């Protein structure tokens, strides 16, 4: 069966011309005169490729692309088209997830070559997955995106710090320029055997190391050698770690000099429980993508089920949430996933001991009980911010002088950065 292409353009002449050319090439073609009809057409059936005009009335193409990306509907290659596009628009579209950008008037050979490449990618390795837009609009995620935008065009090494499964690779891919190499080795043996083995493959692109905490001294020496060659090959090194630089150096598992070179920019990635308000949106995207990929039967969420998911603390973060969604979709006896379904699997995807970490002793005097709660509260935020007292003060809504006074009163000695007198 021939592949199907959805052409979206508000100019009837361009729609008809593209339809005629693509039909002659053996493709099936669907047409939409605007983004609203394209949205409905995509909802009814997934095309193999979309040719999407940028400048249209009511809703422009980039807005529709963002909507598809945010709702898990961007499961096919999309090629943007514009008669007066800009480099900034093209970069924005490709960062959102567009495959390529065609400038009108479109030369026939360029059109056909781009269509062929896009369809080949769709057939071979188009994997929707999650991107940064899918991870929500909470203050924590909006702040992360803003900080990533500040360094996206600065080729310095970046270190992401966060729990396993929190989305470090997703953040790293946000810094990856479209149509350049992305190299993420499955293991780190190459750092010992031949530290330069991946330089040619990653030239002009990104080399991503998924876990620094597990590198032994031999791998660290290889990493030191690699660092000296990155600029010559125009390779951006991005690393992730489940432990902070202070923790890595503190237990003598890392050479401080190497770590300083790797962590020129350090960004924390929040755990899923720290932006729990995004969980309903993320779960909706994951379910949609699984349905699109025919991994699970058609299912819909009830509002109560999404709220129940939000209430869990997800010690495994995003992979755990994906496993929960798959389990629910495959084992539910109803087409609507309800709160009873979530409660049925909740013990597998929560950490009861952590959820009940603060056990209040109600027989204590009020002041002692309050001190008990405040001690646990401040210790939690100090751990969460890896000892960065400036960020702790922001989180808890206190001026730093008041924060230190409170910590001293509670007998808590901060072990992190930014203590009084350190500046």
Secondary structure, DSSP 8 states (H G I E B T S, - for coil): ---EEEEE-S-HHHHHHHHHHHHHTT-EEEEESSHHHHHHHHHH---SEEEEES--SSS-HHHHHHHHHHTT---SEEEEEESS--HHHHHHHHHHT-SEEEESS--HHHHHHHHHHHHHHHHHT------GGGG--SHHHHHHHHHHHHHTT----EEEE--TTSSHHHHHHHTS-TTS-EE--SSSHHHHH-TTTTTTTTTTSEEEES-STT--HHHHHHHHHHHTTHHHHT-EEEEEESS-HHHHHHTT-S-HHHHHHHTSEEEE---GGGGGGGHHHHHHHHHHHHHHTTSS---EE-HHHHHHHHHS--TTHHHHHHHHHHHHHHH-SSSEE-HHHHHHHGGGG--HHHHT-S---TTS-HHHHHHHHHHHHHHHHHHHTTT-HHHHHHHHT--HHHHHHHHHHHT----SS--TT--
